[in-house]
Amino acid sequence: MGGAYAGQLIVRVRERAVDGSATDAVAASLAAAFSVTHRSVVCIRGAISRTKTFDIEGDDATLTAALAQLLQ
């Protein structure tokens, strides 16, 4: 994870933005950070943009706690 900016989580990956490989890498990083499966992380906005929005499926309390820790 790359930190936080204005209440948003920043994720940095090494993959280049070619054929969705960077988006897939971000999804994999989020899945690992939130301890969920890769299928639980879906890009819902910005798949071809630098700024992306992801939906993470899982227990709300667990995900909220993980996000709070990542944003510190």
Buried (B, 14 or more C-beta within 10 A) or exposed (E): EEEEEEEEBEBEBEBEEEEEEBBBBBBBBBBEBBEBEEEBBEBEEEEEEEEBEBEBEBEEEEBEEBBEEBBE
